[in-house]
Amino acid sequence: MGYVVKFALLLLIIFSCKSKENTKEASTIVVQNKKEQKILFIVSNQKTYGKSSIKTSNHFGEIVYAYDVFVDEGYEVDFVSPKGGKVIFGYVNKSNLIQKKYLEDTKLLTKLEQTLQPKEVRVSAYKAVYYVGGGAAMFGVPENKEIQKIAMDVYEKNNGVISAICHGTAGIVNLKTSKGEYVYKGKNVNGFPDKFERMDAAYYQEFPFSIEKKIIKNGGNFSYSQKNRAGYYLVDGRLITGQDPSAAKIVAEKIVETLKNI
């Protein structure tokens, strides 16, 4: 009987070890799959407003407030711009702890120095696109056909999310579904509204269009908070938009929440 008992105990130990190995392997697969569900930030190469000499850039706060949420959730973030390579960021607030943290983050700064060209994007890896704002977002991105295709492939083929913050909403105005309808037709959308633009300023004279008017003309339900910097955002299915930098964090959180329910 002694040998039988010892043999039984040995089998239990072997099966126990195998079970732990299988659990570890399953856990590893989950982590690998999470890393495959990347987020693609869409930024602009523009340095000035239109053809003027007035400098513009991508909004650093809108980048890092969202980036911080995604990284904390374990997502890998990539950046794409119409031309690829270095993009300019601005609107920096060094007294803000999140911004200060990422101003010293080599990984993020390298990504902004080496953004992908549209042709380098492996679309199947992404579950969401996030259009960054700042004045630069009005130029180069909205009319870029390759970026439009990337965004719509993520939305339709990957069952993913399209999102935008502030002037980043300019990037979605030309997006159409495979049926030929604007992706935001009949949906609730927002971005930086005309109410808070300085329409008599030289920078605004360079804008190719009004985000608000363009969305409404093409069938979108554009709404906004009467109070600026109020963290206003809208979620309409897999379309998520925010009014200004104060909504960047919550937009990212809603993207994460949406992805968990897909």
Secondary structure, DSSP 8 states (H G I E B T S, - for coil): -HHHHHHHHHHHHHHHHHHHHHHHHHHHHHHHHHHHSEEEEE-----BSTTSS-B--EEHHHHHHHHHHHHHTT--EEEE-SS-B---EE---TTSHHHHHHHT-HHHHHHHHSBB-GGG--GGGEEEEEE--SGGGGSSSTT-HHHHHHHHHHHHTS--EEEEEGGGGGGGTT-B-TTSSBTTTTSEE--S-GGGS-TTSHHHHT-SS-HHHHHHHTT-EE---SSTTS--EEEETTEEEESSGGGHHHHHHHHHHHHHH-
